[in-house]
Amino acid sequence: MQTIMILIYVVLFILALILSFASVKYFITMWKFKNRKKDGSEDEDFKRFD
């Protein structure tokens, strides 16, 4: 019974780690998008948002 609980905790920890990594990556992308130059010289990185 205790091994099942430990396994569940490990799976939840790995899931939380993956989700936090994905949200940090998304935050950095949006930060770059917000602070890009207005003349369009950096638009190659953000074609999917335009």
C-alpha distance matrix in Angstrom:
0.0 3.8 5.5 5.4 6.7 9.0 10.1 11.0 12.8 14.6 15.8 17.0 18.7 20.5 21.5 23.0 24.7 26.3 27.4 29.0 30.8 32.2 33.4 35.1 36.8 38.0 39.2 41.2 42.7 43.8 45.2 47.3 48.4 49.5 51.4 53.1 56.9 58.8 61.2 58.6 58.6 54.8 54.3 53.2 49.7 49.4 51.1 48.0 48.3 52.0
3.8 0.0 3.8 5.4 5.1 6.3 8.6 9.9 10.6 12.4 14.3 15.4 16.5 18.5 20.0 21.1 22.6 24.6 25.8 26.9 28.7 30.5 31.6 32.9 34.8 36.2 37.3 39.1 40.9 42.0 43.2 45.3 46.6 47.6 49.4 51.2 54.9 57.0 59.4 57.0 56.8 53.0 52.7 51.7 48.1 48.0 49.9 47.0 47.1 50.9
5.5 3.8 0.0 3.8 5.4 5.1 6.1 8.6 9.9 10.5 12.3 14.2 15.2 16.6 18.4 19.9 21.0 22.7 24.4 25.7 27.1 28.8 30.3 31.6 33.2 34.8 36.1 37.7 39.3 40.7 42.0 43.9 45.2 46.4 48.1 49.7 53.4 55.6 57.9 55.3 54.9 51.1 50.8 49.6 46.1 46.2 47.9 45.1 45.5 49.3
5.4 5.4 3.8 0.0 3.8 5.5 5.0 6.2 8.7 9.9 10.6 12.3 14.2 15.4 16.5 18.3 19.9 21.3 22.6 24.3 25.9 27.2 28.7 30.4 31.8 33.1 34.6 36.5 37.8 39.0 40.5 42.5 43.5 44.8 46.7 48.3 52.0 54.0 56.3 53.6 53.5 49.7 49.1 48.0 44.5 44.3 45.9 42.9 43.3 47.1
6.7 5.1 5.4 3.8 0.0 3.8 5.4 5.0 6.2 8.6 9.9 10.5 12.2 14.3 15.3 16.4 18.3 20.1 21.0 22.4 24.3 25.8 26.9 28.5 30.4 31.5 32.6 34.7 36.3 37.3 38.6 40.8 41.9 42.9 44.8 46.6 50.3 52.3 54.8 52.3 52.3 48.5 48.0 47.1 43.6 43.3 45.1 42.1 42.2 46.0
9.0 6.3 5.1 5.5 3.8 0.0 3.8 5.4 5.1 6.2 8.7 9.9 10.5 12.4 14.2 15.3 16.4 18.5 20.0 21.0 22.6 24.5 25.7 26.9 28.7 30.3 31.4 33.1 34.8 36.1 37.2 39.3 40.7 41.8 43.4 45.1 48.8 51.1 53.4 51.0 50.7 46.9 46.7 45.6 42.0 42.1 44.0 41.3 41.5 45.3
10.1 8.6 6.1 5.0 5.4 3.8 0.0 3.8 5.4 5.1 6.2 8.6 9.8 10.7 12.3 14.3 15.3 16.7 18.5 20.0 21.3 22.8 24.5 25.9 27.3 28.8 30.3 32.0 33.4 34.8 36.2 38.0 39.2 40.6 42.4 43.8 47.5 49.7 51.9 49.2 49.0 45.1 44.8 43.5 40.0 40.1 41.8 39.0 39.4 43.2
11.0 9.9 8.6 6.2 5.0 5.4 3.8 0.0 3.8 5.5 5.2 6.1 8.5 10.0 10.5 12.2 14.2 15.5 16.5 18.3 20.0 21.2 22.5 24.3 25.9 27.0 28.4 30.5 31.8 32.9 34.4 36.5 37.4 38.7 40.6 42.2 46.0 47.9 50.3 47.7 47.7 43.8 43.3 42.3 38.8 38.5 40.2 37.2 37.4 41.2
12.8 10.6 9.9 8.7 6.2 5.1 5.4 3.8 0.0 3.8 5.5 5.1 6.1 8.6 9.8 10.5 12.2 14.3 15.3 16.3 18.3 20.0 21.0 22.4 24.3 25.7 26.6 28.6 30.3 31.4 32.6 34.7 36.0 37.0 38.8 40.6 44.3 46.4 48.9 46.5 46.4 42.5 42.3 41.4 37.8 37.6 39.6 36.8 36.8 40.6
14.6 12.4 10.5 9.9 8.6 6.2 5.1 5.5 3.8 0.0 3.8 5.5 5.1 6.2 8.6 9.9 10.5 12.4 14.3 15.3 16.6 18.5 20.1 21.2 22.7 24.5 25.7 27.2 28.9 30.4 31.5 33.4 34.8 36.1 37.7 39.2 42.9 45.2 47.4 44.9 44.6 40.8 40.6 39.5 35.9 36.0 38.1 35.4 35.7 39.5
15.8 14.3 12.3 10.6 9.9 8.7 6.2 5.2 5.5 3.8 0.0 3.8 5.4 5.2 6.2 8.6 9.9 10.7 12.4 14.3 15.5 16.7 18.5 20.1 21.3 22.7 24.4 26.1 27.3 28.8 30.3 32.1 33.1 34.6 36.5 37.8 41.5 43.6 45.8 43.1 42.9 39.1 38.6 37.5 34.0 33.9 35.7 32.8 33.2 37.0
17.0 15.4 14.2 12.3 10.5 9.9 8.6 6.1 5.1 5.5 3.8 0.0 3.8 5.5 5.0 6.1 8.5 9.9 10.5 12.2 14.2 15.3 16.4 18.3 20.0 21.0 22.3 24.4 25.8 26.8 28.3 30.4 31.4 32.5 34.5 36.2 39.9 41.9 44.3 41.8 41.8 38.0 37.5 36.8 33.2 32.8 34.7 31.8 31.8 35.6
18.7 16.5 15.2 14.2 12.2 10.5 9.8 8.5 6.1 5.1 5.4 3.8 0.0 3.8 5.4 5.1 6.1 8.7 9.9 10.5 12.3 14.3 15.4 16.5 18.4 20.0 20.9 22.7 24.5 25.7 26.8 28.8 30.2 31.3 33.0 34.7 38.4 40.6 43.0 40.7 40.5 36.6 36.5 35.8 32.1 32.0 34.2 31.7 31.6 35.4
20.5 18.5 16.6 15.4 14.3 12.4 10.7 10.0 8.6 6.2 5.2 5.5 3.8 0.0 3.8 5.5 5.0 6.2 8.7 9.9 10.6 12.4 14.3 15.5 16.6 18.5 20.0 21.4 22.8 24.5 25.8 27.4 28.8 30.3 31.9 33.2 36.9 39.2 41.3 38.8 38.4 34.6 34.4 33.3 29.7 29.8 31.9 29.4 29.7 33.5
21.5 20.0 18.4 16.5 15.3 14.2 12.3 10.5 9.8 8.6 6.2 5.0 5.4 3.8 0.0 3.8 5.4 5.2 6.2 8.6 10.0 10.7 12.4 14.4 15.5 16.6 18.4 20.2 21.3 22.6 24.3 26.1 27.1 28.5 30.5 31.8 35.5 37.5 39.8 37.1 37.1 33.3 32.8 31.9 28.3 28.0 29.9 27.1 27.3 31.1
23.0 21.1 19.9 18.3 16.4 15.3 14.3 12.2 10.5 9.9 8.6 6.1 5.1 5.5 3.8 0.0 3.8 5.5 5.1 6.0 8.5 9.9 10.5 12.2 14.2 15.2 16.3 18.4 20.0 20.9 22.2 24.4 25.5 26.6 28.5 30.2 33.9 36.0 38.4 36.1 36.1 32.3 32.1 31.5 27.8 27.4 29.7 27.0 26.7 30.5
24.7 22.6 21.0 19.9 18.3 16.4 15.3 14.2 12.2 10.5 9.9 8.5 6.1 5.0 5.4 3.8 0.0 3.8 5.5 5.2 6.2 8.6 10.0 10.7 12.4 14.3 15.3 16.7 18.5 20.1 21.1 22.9 24.4 25.7 27.2 28.8 32.5 34.8 37.1 34.7 34.4 30.6 30.6 29.9 26.1 26.2 28.7 26.3 26.3 30.0
26.3 24.6 22.7 21.3 20.1 18.5 16.7 15.5 14.3 12.4 10.7 9.9 8.7 6.2 5.2 5.5 3.8 0.0 3.8 5.5 5.2 6.2 8.7 10.0 10.7 12.4 14.3 15.6 16.7 18.5 20.0 21.5 22.7 24.4 26.0 27.2 30.9 33.1 35.2 32.6 32.3 28.5 28.2 27.2 23.6 23.6 25.7 23.3 23.5 27.3
27.4 25.8 24.4 22.6 21.0 20.0 18.5 16.5 15.3 14.3 12.4 10.5 9.9 8.7 6.2 5.1 5.5 3.8 0.0 3.8 5.4 5.1 6.2 8.6 9.9 10.5 12.2 14.4 15.4 16.4 18.2 20.1 21.0 22.3 24.3 25.8 29.5 31.4 33.8 31.3 31.4 27.7 27.1 26.6 23.0 22.4 24.6 21.9 21.7 25.5
29.0 26.9 25.7 24.3 22.4 21.0 20.0 18.3 16.3 15.3 14.3 12.2 10.5 9.9 8.6 6.0 5.2 5.5 3.8 0.0 3.8 5.4 5.1 6.2 8.6 9.8 10.4 12.4 14.3 15.3 16.3 18.5 19.8 20.8 22.5 24.3 28.0 30.2 32.7 30.5 30.5 26.7 26.7 26.4 22.7 22.3 25.0 22.7 22.1 25.8
30.8 28.7 27.1 25.9 24.3 22.6 21.3 20.0 18.3 16.6 15.5 14.2 12.3 10.6 10.0 8.5 6.2 5.2 5.4 3.8 0.0 3.8 5.5 5.2 6.2 8.7 9.9 10.8 12.5 14.4 15.3 16.8 18.5 20.0 21.3 22.7 26.4 28.8 31.0 28.6 28.2 24.4 24.6 23.9 20.1 20.3 23.0 21.0 20.9 24.6
32.2 30.5 28.8 27.2 25.8 24.5 22.8 21.2 20.0 18.5 16.7 15.3 14.3 12.4 10.7 9.9 8.6 6.2 5.1 5.4 3.8 0.0 3.8 5.5 5.1 6.2 8.6 10.0 10.6 12.4 14.2 15.6 16.5 18.3 20.1 21.2 24.9 26.9 29.1 26.5 26.5 22.7 22.3 21.7 18.0 17.7 20.1 17.8 17.7 21.4
33.4 31.6 30.3 28.7 26.9 25.7 24.5 22.5 21.0 20.1 18.5 16.4 15.4 14.3 12.4 10.5 10.0 8.7 6.2 5.1 5.5 3.8 0.0 3.8 5.4 5.0 6.0 8.6 9.8 10.4 12.1 14.2 15.1 16.2 18.2 19.8 23.6 25.5 28.0 25.8 26.1 22.4 22.1 22.1 18.4 17.6 20.3 18.0 17.1 20.7
35.1 32.9 31.6 30.4 28.5 26.9 25.9 24.3 22.4 21.2 20.1 18.3 16.5 15.5 14.4 12.2 10.7 10.0 8.6 6.2 5.2 5.5 3.8 0.0 3.8 5.4 5.0 6.2 8.6 9.9 10.4 12.4 14.2 15.2 16.5 18.3 22.0 24.3 26.8 24.8 24.7 21.0 21.3 21.4 17.6 17.4 20.5 18.9 17.9 21.4
36.8 34.8 33.2 31.8 30.4 28.7 27.3 25.9 24.3 22.7 21.3 20.0 18.4 16.6 15.5 14.2 12.4 10.7 9.9 8.6 6.2 5.1 5.4 3.8 0.0 3.8 5.5 5.3 6.3 8.7 9.9 10.8 12.4 14.3 15.6 16.6 20.3 22.7 24.8 22.4 22.1 18.3 18.4 18.1 14.3 14.4 17.4 15.9 15.5 19.0
38.0 36.2 34.8 33.1 31.5 30.3 28.8 27.0 25.7 24.5 22.7 21.0 20.0 18.5 16.6 15.2 14.3 12.4 10.5 9.8 8.7 6.2 5.0 5.4 3.8 0.0 3.8 5.5 5.1 6.2 8.5 10.0 10.4 12.2 14.3 15.3 19.1 20.9 23.3 20.9 21.2 17.5 17.1 17.2 13.6 12.7 15.5 13.6 12.6 16.2
39.2 37.3 36.1 34.6 32.6 31.4 30.3 28.4 26.6 25.7 24.4 22.3 20.9 20.0 18.4 16.3 15.3 14.3 12.2 10.4 9.9 8.6 6.0 5.0 5.5 3.8 0.0 3.8 5.5 5.2 6.0 8.7 9.8 10.4 12.2 14.2 17.9 19.9 22.6 20.8 21.2 17.6 17.8 18.5 14.9 14.0 17.3 15.9 14.2 17.4
41.2 39.1 37.7 36.5 34.7 33.1 32.0 30.5 28.6 27.2 26.1 24.4 22.7 21.4 20.2 18.4 16.7 15.6 14.4 12.4 10.8 10.0 8.6 6.2 5.3 5.5 3.8 0.0 3.8 5.5 5.0 6.3 8.6 9.9 10.6 12.2 15.8 18.3 20.8 18.9 18.7 15.1 15.8 16.4 12.7 12.7 16.3 15.6 14.4 17.3
42.7 40.9 39.3 37.8 36.3 34.8 33.4 31.8 30.3 28.9 27.3 25.8 24.5 22.8 21.3 20.0 18.5 16.7 15.4 14.3 12.5 10.6 9.8 8.6 6.3 5.1 5.5 3.8 0.0 3.8 5.4 5.2 6.2 8.7 10.0 10.6 14.2 16.4 18.6 16.3 16.3 12.6 12.7 13.1 9.5 9.1 12.5 11.8 10.7 13.7
43.8 42.0 40.7 39.0 37.3 36.1 34.8 32.9 31.4 30.4 28.8 26.8 25.7 24.5 22.6 20.9 20.1 18.5 16.4 15.3 14.4 12.4 10.4 9.9 8.7 6.2 5.2 5.5 3.8 0.0 3.8 5.4 4.8 6.0 8.5 9.8 13.5 15.1 17.8 15.9 16.7 13.4 13.2 14.5 11.3 9.7 13.0 12.2 9.9 12.7
45.2 43.2 42.0 40.5 38.6 37.2 36.2 34.4 32.6 31.5 30.3 28.3 26.8 25.8 24.3 22.2 21.1 20.0 18.2 16.3 15.3 14.2 12.1 10.4 9.9 8.5 6.0 5.0 5.4 3.8 0.0 3.8 5.4 5.2 6.2 8.6 12.2 14.3 17.2 16.0 16.4 13.2 14.0 15.7 12.6 11.8 15.4 15.3 13.0 15.2
47.3 45.3 43.9 42.5 40.8 39.3 38.0 36.5 34.7 33.4 32.1 30.4 28.8 27.4 26.1 24.4 22.9 21.5 20.1 18.5 16.8 15.6 14.2 12.4 10.8 10.0 8.7 6.3 5.2 5.4 3.8 0.0 3.8 5.5 5.2 5.9 9.6 12.2 14.6 13.0 12.9 9.6 10.8 12.3 9.4 9.3 13.0 13.7 12.0 13.8
48.4 46.6 45.2 43.5 41.9 40.7 39.2 37.4 36.0 34.8 33.1 31.4 30.2 28.8 27.1 25.5 24.4 22.7 21.0 19.8 18.5 16.5 15.1 14.2 12.4 10.4 9.8 8.6 6.2 4.8 5.4 3.8 0.0 3.8 5.5 5.4 8.9 10.5 13.0 11.1 12.1 9.0 9.0 11.1 8.7 7.0 10.5 11.1 8.7 10.3
49.5 47.6 46.4 44.8 42.9 41.8 40.6 38.7 37.0 36.1 34.6 32.5 31.3 30.3 28.5 26.6 25.7 24.4 22.3 20.8 20.0 18.3 16.2 15.2 14.3 12.2 10.4 9.9 8.7 6.0 5.2 5.5 3.8 0.0 3.8 5.8 8.9 10.0 13.3 12.4 13.8 11.4 11.7 14.4 12.3 10.5 13.7 14.1 11.2 12.2
51.4 49.4 48.1 46.7 44.8 43.4 42.4 40.6 38.8 37.7 36.5 34.5 33.0 31.9 30.5 28.5 27.2 26.0 24.3 22.5 21.3 20.1 18.2 16.5 15.6 14.3 12.2 10.6 10.0 8.5 6.2 5.2 5.5 3.8 0.0 3.8 6.6 8.8 11.9 11.6 12.2 10.2 11.7 14.4 12.6 11.8 15.1 16.3 13.8 14.5
53.1 51.2 49.7 48.3 46.6 45.1 43.8 42.2 40.6 39.2 37.8 36.2 34.7 33.2 31.8 30.2 28.8 27.2 25.8 24.3 22.7 21.2 19.8 18.3 16.6 15.3 14.2 12.2 10.6 9.8 8.6 5.9 5.4 5.8 3.8 0.0 3.8 6.4 8.8 8.0 8.5 6.5 8.2 11.1 9.9 9.4 12.5 14.4 12.4 12.5
56.9 54.9 53.4 52.0 50.3 48.8 47.5 46.0 44.3 42.9 41.5 39.9 38.4 36.9 35.5 33.9 32.5 30.9 29.5 28.0 26.4 24.9 23.6 22.0 20.3 19.1 17.9 15.8 14.2 13.5 12.2 9.6 8.9 8.9 6.6 3.8 0.0 3.8 5.6 6.2 6.6 6.6 8.6 11.8 11.8 11.6 13.9 16.5 14.6 13.8
58.8 57.0 55.6 54.0 52.3 51.1 49.7 47.9 46.4 45.2 43.6 41.9 40.6 39.2 37.5 36.0 34.8 33.1 31.4 30.2 28.8 26.9 25.5 24.3 22.7 20.9 19.9 18.3 16.4 15.1 14.3 12.2 10.5 10.0 8.8 6.4 3.8 0.0 3.8 5.5 7.8 8.7 9.4 13.0 13.6 12.5 14.1 16.6 14.5 12.8
61.2 59.4 57.9 56.3 54.8 53.4 51.9 50.3 48.9 47.4 45.8 44.3 43.0 41.3 39.8 38.4 37.1 35.2 33.8 32.7 31.0 29.1 28.0 26.8 24.8 23.3 22.6 20.8 18.6 17.8 17.2 14.6 13.0 13.3 11.9 8.8 5.6 3.8 0.0 3.8 5.7 8.2 8.9 12.2 13.8 13.3 14.2 17.3 15.8 13.8
58.6 57.0 55.3 53.6 52.3 51.0 49.2 47.7 46.5 44.9 43.1 41.8 40.7 38.8 37.1 36.1 34.7 32.6 31.3 30.5 28.6 26.5 25.8 24.8 22.4 20.9 20.8 18.9 16.3 15.9 16.0 13.0 11.1 12.4 11.6 8.0 6.2 5.5 3.8 0.0 3.8 5.5 5.3 8.6 10.4 9.9 10.5 13.8 12.8 10.9
58.6 56.8 54.9 53.5 52.3 50.7 49.0 47.7 46.4 44.6 42.9 41.8 40.5 38.4 37.1 36.1 34.4 32.3 31.4 30.5 28.2 26.5 26.1 24.7 22.1 21.2 21.2 18.7 16.3 16.7 16.4 12.9 12.1 13.8 12.2 8.5 6.6 7.8 5.7 3.8 0.0 3.8 5.7 7.7 9.7 10.5 11.6 15.1 14.8 13.4
54.8 53.0 51.1 49.7 48.5 46.9 45.1 43.8 42.5 40.8 39.1 38.0 36.6 34.6 33.3 32.3 30.6 28.5 27.7 26.7 24.4 22.7 22.4 21.0 18.3 17.5 17.6 15.1 12.6 13.4 13.2 9.6 9.0 11.4 10.2 6.5 6.6 8.7 8.2 5.5 3.8 0.0 3.8 5.6 6.3 7.5 9.5 12.6 12.3 11.9
54.3 52.7 50.8 49.1 48.0 46.7 44.8 43.3 42.3 40.6 38.6 37.5 36.5 34.4 32.8 32.1 30.6 28.2 27.1 26.7 24.6 22.3 22.1 21.3 18.4 17.1 17.8 15.8 12.7 13.2 14.0 10.8 9.0 11.7 11.7 8.2 8.6 9.4 8.9 5.3 5.7 3.8 0.0 3.8 5.3 5.1 6.0 9.4 9.3 8.5
53.2 51.7 49.6 48.0 47.1 45.6 43.5 42.3 41.4 39.5 37.5 36.8 35.8 33.3 31.9 31.5 29.9 27.2 26.6 26.4 23.9 21.7 22.1 21.4 18.1 17.2 18.5 16.4 13.1 14.5 15.7 12.3 11.1 14.4 14.4 11.1 11.8 13.0 12.2 8.6 7.7 5.6 3.8 0.0 3.8 5.6 5.8 9.1 10.4 10.3
49.7 48.1 46.1 44.5 43.6 42.0 40.0 38.8 37.8 35.9 34.0 33.2 32.1 29.7 28.3 27.8 26.1 23.6 23.0 22.7 20.1 18.0 18.4 17.6 14.3 13.6 14.9 12.7 9.5 11.3 12.6 9.4 8.7 12.3 12.6 9.9 11.8 13.6 13.8 10.4 9.7 6.3 5.3 3.8 0.0 3.8 6.1 8.2 9.2 10.4
49.4 48.0 46.2 44.3 43.3 42.1 40.1 38.5 37.6 36.0 33.9 32.8 32.0 29.8 28.0 27.4 26.2 23.6 22.4 22.3 20.3 17.7 17.6 17.4 14.4 12.7 14.0 12.7 9.1 9.7 11.8 9.3 7.0 10.5 11.8 9.4 11.6 12.5 13.3 9.9 10.5 7.5 5.1 5.6 3.8 0.0 3.8 5.4 5.5 6.8
51.1 49.9 47.9 45.9 45.1 44.0 41.8 40.2 39.6 38.1 35.7 34.7 34.2 31.9 29.9 29.7 28.7 25.7 24.6 25.0 23.0 20.1 20.3 20.5 17.4 15.5 17.3 16.3 12.5 13.0 15.4 13.0 10.5 13.7 15.1 12.5 13.9 14.1 14.2 10.5 11.6 9.5 6.0 5.8 6.1 3.8 0.0 3.8 5.5 5.4
48.0 47.0 45.1 42.9 42.1 41.3 39.0 37.2 36.8 35.4 32.8 31.8 31.7 29.4 27.1 27.0 26.3 23.3 21.9 22.7 21.0 17.8 18.0 18.9 15.9 13.6 15.9 15.6 11.8 12.2 15.3 13.7 11.1 14.1 16.3 14.4 16.5 16.6 17.3 13.8 15.1 12.6 9.4 9.1 8.2 5.4 3.8 0.0 3.8 5.7
48.3 47.1 45.5 43.3 42.2 41.5 39.4 37.4 36.8 35.7 33.2 31.8 31.6 29.7 27.3 26.7 26.3 23.5 21.7 22.1 20.9 17.7 17.1 17.9 15.5 12.6 14.2 14.4 10.7 9.9 13.0 12.0 8.7 11.2 13.8 12.4 14.6 14.5 15.8 12.8 14.8 12.3 9.3 10.4 9.2 5.5 5.5 3.8 0.0 3.8
52.0 50.9 49.3 47.1 46.0 45.3 43.2 41.2 40.6 39.5 37.0 35.6 35.4 33.5 31.1 30.5 30.0 27.3 25.5 25.8 24.6 21.4 20.7 21.4 19.0 16.2 17.4 17.3 13.7 12.7 15.2 13.8 10.3 12.2 14.5 12.5 13.8 12.8 13.8 10.9 13.4 11.9 8.5 10.3 10.4 6.8 5.4 5.7 3.8 0.0
